[in-house]
């Protein structure tokens, strides 16, 4: 027995000596500083060949010299990943060691809607969100209507909420979609929070009242219900939808690479197993097609488009699908600059702003670029909190702050646009 114990101790010591770290018994998130192209190739290999999940950037394609990479590493891969990083002298730190605890914290107390605001400071399962939609439309029939625009690959309903104040002839409209990427839970949380905030502050807050009286606001709380459901039941880190194809064992398409905006060019993948898989053709996915069909049928009225994502704190506008400048680039730049300044002033938090391709990287097939090409000249993507401290596992205690920042930016941009279009 003593001999066996000594062998186990020596084996563990050997692992520690090689890696500088004891092999983790928990899932971790690493922040990796890539200095050279050789190191970039090493990290690309790790993120592609081992059981890890790339948080930032979205694809190994964007891992390059002088960049920061956030990598989710399951406990069973921790030893070999850290060994490879050490061996190639790649600087890295552990951002999160308590991922299981954070996930448990995010899923705790997902209860029925309450009259107080604590409900909106929690994350909610898909079933809870459907229940909330039903309850909200029943309690506020004069201001909220549910519109079924289609269904997901697994036949879950896609409900758009029409939020409006005073009825007027020929009102302009605004669109907000949330939850296009399944693991970005703060996004659907914002959509719920936004609806309730508008209902609570209508005829009390001037900006909200003017917004609802001037615009019909269409809100899609969960654009990717199948993927979102899967993150609650099976894999918290899932990004895509859950569609399948006969010639691949890999499931899912990145819905934000599936729109007809430079579809499947540089920045998207045609490989079904990749996180940024673009699908078999533009609008191949029922979720994408439902949104596109709805917006096509409302393109005369919809003047503003917001797509809510996380994380990295950015206010983005077209183009992401190319390095070309949008026709009204200067106008969009000024709107996002002013919104970012207001967030900085009121919340002491910094948001980057600019066209998607130049601010982050090329991402063709995105919803905001497609909406812009459709004729919605004021099209934006928000990346909410945070910058990577918690990433996709943002604690519930930070929901309210993240939503307030996004609301401030949205009100700033919307007020600016309404002055231009009236």
N, C-alpha and C positions, 0 to 999 in steps of 0.2 A: 504494500500500500504506500509506504514512504517513497519507494522508487518511482511508482506511478505518479505520485504527487510532484516529485522533483522534476520529472519529465515534462509535466504540464506547465510548471512554473518556468522552466527553461524555454519551452516553446513560446510562451507568451512574452517572455523577456526578449526572445529573438525577434518577434514581430515588432515590439516596441523599439528595439535597437535599429531595425531596418527602416522604420517609417517615422520614428520620432513621436508616434502616437500609439496608444493602445487601440486595438481594433474596436470600433464603436459597437455597442450593443443596441444602439438606437439609430433611426434614420437621422440624417444630417443635411444641412444646406451649407455648401462651401462657397465662399467668395474667392475667386481665383484671379490673380493678376497675371495677365499674359504679356510678357515683355518682348519676345522675339517670335519670328515666324516659325522657328523650330518648336517652341513651346506651344504656339497656336496649333500646330499639327498634332502635338501630343494630346492637347485638351480636346480637339476635334475627335480624335480616335477614342478617347475615354467616353465622350458623350454619345458617340455613335455605336461603339462596340460593347460597352458594358451596361449593366442594368442601372442606369441613371436617368434622370429627367432634367433636361435643360430648361432653366427658368428664364435666364437672360443670356444671350439673345434668344430669339425664338427658334433659330436654326443654327446648326454647326457651320453653315455657310458663312455666317457673320463673325465667327471667332477669328480674330486677327491680332497681329502685334499691337501692343499698347492699348489693350482693351481689358475690361473687367467682365468676368463670367460668373453667373450664379448657377450652381449645379446642385440639384437634389440627389443625394446619395443614400440609397437604402442601406440598412445595417449590414446586409450580407455582401455588399460591394465595397464597404468602407475601407477594409484593409488593403485590397489590391489597388483601389483608386489613390489612396494616400501614398502607397508605396510608389506608384508610377509618378506622382507629382513630386515626391521627394527625390526620386532617382534622376529626374530631369530638371531639378532645381527650380520648380515652378512655385512661386510664392502663393500661399493660400492661408486663409483663416476660416474658422468655423463660425458661420453666421448664426445658425440655429442648431441646437442639440436636442431641443425638446419638441420636435415636430408633432409627435403623437399627442403630447399635452395640449399643444396649440389647436390641433384638429378637434380634440375632445372639447376644448373650450368653445370652438366655433359652432359645434353641433349641439351644445347644451341648451336646454330651455327653449326649444323650438315649439312654441305653444300657439294656441288660438289667438287671434287679434284681440287686443285690449284697448281700452279707451285712452290709456296713457301712452307716453312716448317710449317707454321701455321696450315695447314690441319692435320698434324700428331701430333699436340699438342691438339687435340680435340678427343672426343669419337664419334663414328659413328654408326648409325642405321644399321640393317642388309641390308636394301635396298641400303644404301650408300656403304656398303662394297662390295655388288655384282656389283654395278656400278663401283667402284674402280678397282675391279678385271678385268672387261671388258676393262676399259680405260687403265690400266697398261699393259695388254697383247697386246693391239692394238698399244700402243706407243713404246713398247720394244719387238717386236716379236723375236729378235735375242737372248734375254736373259731370257724372261719370257714366259712360256707356261702354260695354264690352263688345268688341267686333271680332268674330272668328275669321281669320284671314287664311287659314289653311291648317295643316297638321304636319308633324315631324315625320322622320323616317319610320319611327316606331309608333306612329299614329297617335301621338299626343297633341292636344289642341294648341294652336298658336293664337293667343288672345292679344289683341291690341285694345288698349283703353283710350277712349276719346274723352279728354278732359277739357271742359270749356265753361265759360261764365255766361255772360249775356249773349243771347242768340241774336246774331246780326246776319244780314244778307251778304254773301260773297266774302266771308272771313278768310284771311290767309291762315296758313297752318304751319306747325312745327312738328318734327318727328324726333323721337328719342328711342333708341334700342339699347337693351342691356343683355348681358349674358351670352354674347355670341361665342365666347370661349368659356368652356364649362368650368374651369378651375378658378375663374376670376369672380369670386363670390361677392366682392364689394360692389360689383356692377349691378346685379339684380337688387341688392340691398338699397342702392341709390334710387332705382326706379320706384320701389315701394315708398321709400322715404320722401321722394320728390312729390308723389301723388298726395300723400298725407299732408305734407307741408303746404301744398297749394290749397287743399281743402280747409285746413285750419286757418290759413292766413288770407283767404279770399275776403275782400272788403275790409280787411284790417291792415294789410301791407300794400302800399301803393304799387310797387313793382309787380307783385303777384296779381293783384286785381287788374292792372293794365294788361298784363300778359294774357290772362284768361279771357278778358273781354275783347282783346284785339285778335287773338289767335285761337284756333282749335289745336290742341296739343295731342298728338297721337303717341302713345307710349307702349312699347313692347317689352314687358318686364323680363321675359326669358326667351331669347331667340333660339336657344339650343337646349330645349327641355330634356332630350334624351341624354346628352352629355352631362347636363347639370345633375340629373337623377343619378347617373353613374358615379359622379364624384361624391355623392352622399352615401352610396351603397357599396361601392367596390374599389374605386381608385380615385383618391382625392386630387391627384395631379393630372387627370385626363383633360385634354384641351379641345379635341375635335367633336364632331357629332358622332353618331353610332351607325352610320350606313355601312353596308358591305358590298363587295363586288365579287363575281364568280372567280376571277383569276388571281385573287389575293386572299391570304388568310388574315391580313391586317384590316382592321376596321377604322372607319372614320375619315371624314374630310374636314379640312380647316375651312369653315364657312366664310372666314374673312380673306380667303384666297379664291373663292368660288364665284365672285361676281365678274361681270363682263367689263373689266377695266384692265387692259393689257394682260389678260388672263394667262396664267402659267408661264410668264416670262421670268427673267432673273429676279430672284427673291421668293419664288414659290417652287414647289417640288412636284414632279409627276410620278413620284414613288409613293404608293399607298401607305407604306409603313412610316413615312416621315410626318412630323408634326405639322408641316406647312403644305401638306398634300392638297393640290388644287381641285381635285375631283376629275371626273371623266370629260366634262365639258362645262362651259359657263352655265351657271344655274342648274347644274345636275342634281343639286340637293333640294328636297322639297321645302326646307326652311328658307333657303336663299330665294327660291322661286316665289314663295308666298310673299316675302317682303318686296321683291322686285315688282311683282304684279300689283301689289297694293299701291306702291309709290308711283308706278306708271299710270294707274287709274286716278291718282291725285296730284299729278305733277303740275297742274295749273295752279293749285292752291298751296302746296308745300314749298315754303321759301327758306326754311331752316332745317338742318339735319345734324343731329348729334348721335354719335355712337360712343357708348361708355365702356371703357376697358380698365384694366390694371396690369401691372403696376409701373411706376417710374416718374409720375408727376409731370405730365406734358399736356400741352394744348396744341393739337396738330390740325393741319388742314391740307388739302390737295396741293401737290400730288404725292402719293406714296408709291404709285405704280411706275413713275418715271421721274427723271431729274428735271423735267420741264417745269416752268413756272405757270401757275394758274393765271388766267386772264386778269383776274382781280386780285393778284398776289398781294399788292401793297395794302389793299383794303383788308384782306384777311389777316395779314401780318399785324396791322394796327389794332384790329379787334382783339386778337389773342394777346398782343403785348399789353394792352390796357387791362385785360382780364387778369393776366399774370401779375401785373403791378398791384391790382386790388387784393389779390390773395396774399401777396407779400406784405401789403400794408396792414390788412386786418388780421391775418393769421400767422404772420412771420414765417411763411413757408414759401419755398422757391419752386416754381414751375418753369420748365423750358417751353419754348413755343416756336413754331415754324412749320414749314412743309414737311410731311412725313419722311420722304426719301432723304432729305438733307439733314433732318434732325435725328432720325434713327437709322433707317436703312430702307432699301427697296422692298416693297411689299405689294406686289400686283394682285389684282382681284379683290381689293378691299371695298367695303360697302360705301365708305365716304367718297372715294374717287368715282365709283359708279354713280352715286347720287349726284355728284357734281357734273358728270358728263350727261346725266339725264336732264340737267337744267336747274338743279338746286344750287344756286351760286354761293350759298353760305353753308358750307358743309364742314363739320368738325369731328375729330376724334379726341376724346379726353382719356388720358391715362391717369387714374386716380392714385391715391397714396398706396404704398410709400415708395422710397427709392431702393428698397431691398433689405431693410432691416428685418421685416417679416414677409415681404413679398406677397405671395398668394395666400399666406396664412395670417393676414392682418387681423389682430384680435378684435372682438366685438366692441371693446372699449374705445376703439379708434373709428368706428363707423360714423358716428355723429360728426366728428371733425372732418373726415374725408368728404362726407356728403355736403356739409356746409361750404367747404372750399369749392366743390364742383358747382353747387347752386350759385354761389357768388359769381363764378366765371360765366355760367350759363345766363344769368340775369344781365350781366354786363354786356355780353355779346348780343343777346336778344334785344335789349334796349337800343343798342347801336344799330342793329339791322332794322328794327321797326321804324326808326327815324328815317332810314334810307328808302324803305319800300312804301311808306305811306304817302 
